[in-house]
Amino acid sequence: MTQRHFTSWTYYVPYGLWVGLFVIAPVGLIIYQSFLDLHHHFTLANYQAYFESGTYLMMTVNSIWWAFLITLFTLLISYPAAYYIHQLKHRQLWLLLTILPTWINLLLKAYAFIGIFSQAGVVNQFLSLFGIGPQQILFTNFSFVFVATYIQIPFMILPIYNALDDLSGSYINASHDLGATNWQTFSKVVWPLTLPGVKAGVQAVFIPSLSLFMLTRLIGGNKVITLGTAIEEHFLTTMNWGMGSTIGVVLIVAMVLIMIITGERRQDRGRVR
């Protein structure tokens, strides 16, 4: 091995250590613990209990449903926002303001919304101006989806904005020159060419939304039950780490499937000479 090859190889050592210690090792530990019972004996009972239990299967359906709603609302808000920001003169400043909320701790944002949606919060004070009495906004499905969507919006806007930024204006000009309307230009040119950014945003939002547990307690008031809530219960309350790890493995498999579904499919094309 030459000195140059040795130097190039050493560049991968920190990356390999990071992946091994903080990705492969934790996932391997979760998979290993999923095959252990309360007495640390090897068993398949955890997986049997999961797939035979209507409660766990309903939690899985609920997790997918809530993650889908959060992703859908996030996309409906983020795409027009990213498109509008991309048209602005000082778009870098507006993009910075969009990412700024991600610098604030998630727990602080959750408690801030508790104050906003509470009986004596800002929203109910505003409604009282119109003679509407205090409404129960906190600890509802609406408040959970609203807060989760708000938190996830920057992670959807960024990849869509990057896709729009990479889109050459010549395609749009050519579409208009050929007589296409604004809607035709968007549906036939802009949307297909920015679809990779949308897929990246869906991955960044849908996957974390599958395992939400803190917002389900602080904002949803335990009315929204997901697999993330079940994992927290098994690890911190019942101390059944084997069952908690089993649910974690199911979540990992679901996340991998989402990445495969939303991933880019590259096909080998012959070169025209």
C-alpha positions in Angstrom: 0.0 0.0 0.0 1.4 3.3 -1.1 1.6 6.4 1.1 -1.1 8.1 -0.9 -3.5 5.1 -0.6 -2.8 4.9 3.1 -3.5 8.6 3.6 -6.8 8.3 1.6 -7.8 5.2 3.6 -7.2 7.0 7.0 -9.8 9.6 6.0 -12.5 7.0 6.3 -11.5 5.9 9.8 -13.3 8.7 11.8 -16.4 8.1 9.6 -16.3 4.4 10.1 -15.9 4.7 13.9 -18.8 7.1 14.0 -21.1 4.8 12.0 -19.9 1.8 13.9 -20.4 3.3 17.4 -23.5 5.4 16.9 -25.4 3.6 14.1 -24.5 0.0 13.8 -23.9 -0.7 17.5 -27.1 0.8 18.8 -29.2 -0.9 16.1 -27.5 -4.2 16.8 -28.1 -3.8 20.5 -31.8 -3.1 19.9 -32.1 -6.1 17.7 -30.3 -8.3 20.3 -32.5 -7.1 23.1 -35.7 -7.7 21.1 -35.0 -11.4 21.4 -34.7 -11.3 25.3 -37.5 -11.7 27.8 -37.7 -10.1 31.3 -35.2 -12.8 32.6 -32.7 -12.1 29.7 -33.5 -15.5 28.1 -33.6 -15.9 24.4 -37.2 -15.9 23.1 -39.4 -15.1 20.1 -42.4 -14.3 22.4 -41.9 -10.5 22.0 -42.5 -10.7 18.2 -45.3 -13.1 18.7 -47.0 -10.8 21.2 -46.5 -7.8 18.9 -48.0 -9.4 15.8 -50.8 -11.2 17.7 -51.9 -8.2 19.8 -54.6 -6.0 18.4 -53.4 -3.1 20.6 -49.9 -3.0 19.1 -51.2 -3.3 15.5 -53.6 -0.5 16.2 -50.7 1.6 17.5 -48.8 0.9 14.3 -51.8 2.0 12.2 -52.2 5.2 14.4 -48.5 6.0 14.1 -48.6 5.7 10.3 -51.8 7.7 10.1 -50.6 10.6 12.3 -47.2 10.6 10.5 -49.1 10.8 7.2 -51.2 13.7 8.4 -48.3 15.6 9.7 -46.3 15.0 6.5 -49.3 16.0 4.3 -50.0 19.3 6.1 -46.3 20.0 6.3 -45.9 19.5 2.5 -49.0 21.6 1.7 -47.5 24.5 3.7 -43.8 24.1 2.9 -44.0 23.8 -0.9 -45.7 27.1 -1.5 -43.5 28.7 1.2 -40.3 27.4 -0.4 -41.5 28.5 -3.8 -42.3 32.0 -2.5 -39.0 32.3 -0.6 -37.2 31.3 -3.7 -38.8 34.3 -5.6 -37.8 36.9 -3.0 -34.9 39.3 -3.4 -33.4 38.6 0.1 -34.2 34.9 0.0 -31.1 33.9 2.1 -32.3 36.1 4.9 -35.9 34.6 4.8 -34.4 31.1 4.6 -32.4 31.8 7.7 -35.5 33.0 9.5 -37.2 29.8 8.5 -34.5 27.6 10.0 -34.1 29.8 13.1 -36.8 27.9 15.1 -34.9 24.7 14.8 -32.2 26.2 17.0 -34.7 26.3 19.9 -35.0 23.2 22.1 -38.0 21.1 21.2 -39.1 20.9 24.9 -39.1 24.7 25.1 -41.3 25.0 22.0 -43.7 22.4 23.4 -44.0 24.3 26.7 -44.5 27.5 24.7 -47.5 26.0 22.9 -48.9 24.8 26.2 -49.1 28.4 27.2 -50.5 29.5 23.8 -53.2 26.8 23.7 -54.2 26.7 27.4 -57.5 28.0 28.8 -55.8 31.4 29.7 -53.5 31.3 26.7 -53.2 33.8 23.8 -55.6 31.9 21.5 -58.4 31.9 24.0 -57.8 35.5 24.9 -58.1 36.4 21.2 -61.3 34.4 20.9 -62.8 36.2 23.9 -62.6 39.4 21.9 -65.4 38.0 19.7 -67.4 36.7 22.7 -66.3 33.1 22.3 -65.7 31.5 25.7 -62.6 29.5 26.5 -62.2 26.5 24.3 -60.4 23.3 25.0 -57.6 23.5 22.4 -54.8 21.9 24.3 -54.7 18.1 24.7 -56.6 17.6 21.4 -55.8 15.9 18.1 -55.8 19.3 16.5 -53.2 20.8 18.8 -51.0 17.7 18.4 -51.0 17.8 14.6 -50.6 21.7 14.6 -47.6 21.7 16.8 -45.9 18.7 15.1 -46.5 20.3 11.7 -45.0 23.6 12.9 -41.9 21.9 14.2 -41.4 19.8 11.1 -41.9 22.6 8.5 -38.2 23.8 8.3 -37.1 20.2 7.5 -39.5 20.1 4.6 -38.8 23.6 3.3 -35.0 23.2 3.1 -34.8 20.2 0.6 -37.7 21.7 -1.5 -35.9 25.1 -1.6 -32.7 23.4 -2.7 -34.5 21.6 -5.5 -36.1 24.8 -6.6 -32.7 26.6 -6.5 -31.1 23.9 -8.7 -33.9 24.2 -11.2 -32.7 26.1 -14.3 -34.9 29.0 -15.3 -34.5 28.0 -18.9 -36.9 25.2 -18.5 -39.6 27.5 -17.3 -38.9 30.0 -20.1 -39.0 27.3 -22.6 -42.3 26.1 -21.3 -43.8 29.6 -21.5 -42.4 30.0 -25.0 -44.2 26.8 -26.1 -47.5 28.3 -24.9 -47.9 26.5 -21.6 -50.0 28.1 -18.9 -48.6 28.7 -15.4 -50.4 25.6 -14.1 -49.1 23.5 -17.0 -45.6 24.8 -16.3 -45.8 23.9 -12.7 -47.4 20.5 -13.1 -45.3 19.4 -16.1 -42.0 21.1 -15.4 -41.5 22.5 -11.9 -43.1 19.7 -9.9 -41.5 16.7 -11.6 -38.0 18.4 -11.5 -38.4 19.3 -7.8 -39.8 15.9 -6.9 -36.5 14.7 -5.5 -36.6 17.6 -3.0 -40.1 16.7 -2.0 -39.1 13.0 -1.5 -36.2 14.1 0.7 -38.5 16.3 2.7 -41.0 13.5 3.1 -38.2 11.3 4.5 -37.1 14.0 6.9 -40.6 14.6 8.2 -42.4 11.2 8.0 -39.7 9.1 9.6 -39.3 11.1 12.8 -43.1 11.6 13.0 -43.5 7.8 13.3 -41.8 7.8 16.7 -43.1 11.0 18.4 -43.7 10.5 22.1 -43.0 13.8 23.9 -45.5 15.8 21.9 -48.1 13.1 22.4 -47.9 13.6 26.1 -47.3 17.4 26.5 -49.6 18.6 23.6 -51.8 15.6 22.9 -52.4 14.7 26.5 -51.9 11.0 25.9 -55.0 11.0 23.7 -52.7 10.3 20.7 -51.0 6.9 21.2 -48.2 6.0 18.9 -45.4 3.4 18.9 -43.0 6.0 20.3 -45.3 6.3 23.3 -45.3 2.5 23.7 -41.5 2.4 23.5 -41.2 5.0 26.3 -43.6 3.1 28.5 -41.7 -0.2 28.1 -38.3 1.3 28.7 -39.2 3.8 31.5 -42.3 2.4 33.2 -42.7 -1.4 32.8 -39.0 -1.9 32.3 -39.7 -4.5 29.6 -36.8 -3.6 27.4 -37.3 -6.7 25.2 -40.8 -5.6 24.1 -39.6 -2.0 23.8 -36.7 -3.1 21.6 -39.1 -5.2 19.5 -41.3 -2.2 18.8 -38.0 -0.3 18.0 -37.1 -2.9 15.4 -40.5 -2.6 13.8 -40.0 1.2 13.6 -36.5 0.7 12.0 -38.0 -1.6 9.4 -40.8 0.8 8.7 -38.3 3.7 8.3 -36.1 1.6 5.9 -39.2 0.8 3.8 -40.1 4.5 3.7 -36.6 5.4 2.5 -36.8 2.7 -0.2 -40.2 3.9 -1.4 -39.3 7.6 -1.5 -35.7 7.0 -2.7 -34.4 7.8 -6.1 -34.6 5.0 -8.6 -31.7 5.2 -11.1 -31.8 3.3 -14.3 -28.8 2.7 -16.4 -29.3 4.3 -19.8 -27.2 3.7 -22.8 -25.1 6.5 -24.1 -25.9 8.1 -27.4 -22.9 8.4 -29.5 
